[in-house]
């Protein structure tokens, strides 16, 4: 695909225009998305009453910094979030990125369903 960070910024604008979204699903597989795109997207998620988040971010150029952006949003804003499905195959993260993510998931008080896939 030819989707890149600018597309993620546009999606974030769409999300912000609909502040009552409770379920968000996105697949960006083999896109040209970097840490900046993830940061754009998660900034769009700020303030939503999210209960379910499904992200598949495979084969992109996302590193630990992009995962840190996602983790910060999870930590700070989503007390209602109870269902998370994350699939992050073949991206450029290390143990550090996984640790960021795990720490943020530990802080979610309503989490009851977790589907977490990391493939190499």
N, C-alpha and C positions, 0 to 999 in steps of 0.2 A: 504494500500500500504506500501511498504518498502522504500519509497522515503524520504530522509532526507536532512540535510544541505549540504552534499557533492554533492548531485545531483544538488542543486541550484548553487553551485560553478561551476559545469560543464556547466550548462546552461548559466551562465554568461560568460564563456570562448567562448562558441558558439556565443553569442551575440556580444562580442567584436571582433570576427573574421569577422563579417558582419556589418561594421560601417555605412551602408546606410539604415538600418532598420528604417522604419517610422511608422509601426504598430506592436505592440507587444501584444499578447494574451497568458495568462497562467492560467491554472486551477490547483490548488494543494489542493484538497479536501480530508480530512482525511489522510493526509500525516503526517510525523513526522518532521515537519519543525518548527524551533525556530527562534528567533530574528537573530541569526547568519546567517541562510539561507536567510532571507529577506535582510540582509545587503549584503551578497554575490551577490544576484540577482540585487539589485539596483545599486551596484557598477559596474556591467556589463552594466547597462543601461546608465551610464555616457557618455555624448558626442554624443549620437545618435540624429538624427534629428526627434525624435518621434513626431507624430501628433496624434496617437491614442494609448491608453493604456487600456487594459482589464485585470483585475486581479480578480480571485476568490480564496480566501485564507481561505476556511472554515475548521473548526475543526482541527486546528493546535495549536501549543504551542507558538503562536506569542503574545507578550505583547506590552505594550506602547513603549518600546525601539525599537522594530521592525518597528512599525508604524512611530516612529521618524526618523529612517533611510530612509524610503520611502519618508517621508515629506521633509527631507533635499534635496533629489535628485530632487523632484518636484520643490522646491523653487529655486534651483540654476541653473538648466540646461535646462529646457524645455519650452522655449518661444514660440515654434511652436505647443505645445500640445493643441489640441482643443476638443478632445473627450476622456472622461475618463469613464470607467465602473469599479467600485470597488464593490466587493461583499465580505464581511468579516463576515460571520456567525460563531457564536460559537467559537470565539477566545478569548483570555484572555486579552482584552484591557478594559480600563476604560474611563471615560470622558476625562482624560488627553490625551490619544491616539487620541481620536476623535478630540479634540481641535488642536493637532499637525497637523492632516490631514486637517482640515478646514482652518487653517491659511495658509497652503501651497497651497490649492486650490484657496484661495483669491488672491494669487500672480500670478496666471497664466493669462497673458494678452490676450491669444487667445482662452480661454475656451468658447466653445459654447454649448457643450453637456456634461451632467453629469448624470450618473446613479449610485446611491450610495445606497447600501443595507447593513444594519446592522441587523442581526437577532440573537435572543438569543436562 
